[in-house]
Amino acid sequence: MTVIDEYLQNIEASKRQHLERIRQIVRKIIPDAQEVISYGMPTMQYKGKSFLGFNAHINHIGIYPYGGEEISVFKDKLIELGYGFSSGAIRVPFDNPIPETLLKEIIEHRIHRIEKI
């Protein structure tokens, strides 16, 4: 059992399924990603660097790519999908899950930046 499994045990089932979906998508893209809790939420790391945090809020899922650059790069797509965002967070309503293709693009962009460090 990982720290994320333990975290998810305490999340309401309807919200947990959204978080599990994100986790599964990440695992498809980066199978060897490390699972940690950072800033109090499930976070995926690559080469010791955080590349995606995610958690459930009252009305949405928060996705945190640990870099404002990803928000800037994908801003138009986020607007098109009707998602709220800030300089470091994407707010995804429960009734409008993030498309796997977009999440993959965001993750790959962040991984590419980590590779350059």
TAWOVEN-V648026 format. One line per field, one symbol per residue. phi: phi as a letter, one per 30 degrees, with the letter a starting at -180 (. if undefined). psi: psi as a letter, one per 20 degrees, with the letter a starting at -180 (. if undefined). A space follows every 10 residues. Layout:
phi=???
psi=???
This chain:
phi=.cddededdc ceeddedddd ddeddedddb ecddcbcbhi bebcbbhicd bacaaccdca ccbbdhaded dddcedddde diddabdbbc ccdedbedde dddddddddd deddedd
psi=prhhggghhj ppghhhhghh ggghgghhgm hjqqprppkj rpqpqpkjpp ipqqrpagjr pppojlphhh gghjgghggh ikqqraijqp ooqhjmqpqh gghgggghgg gghghi.
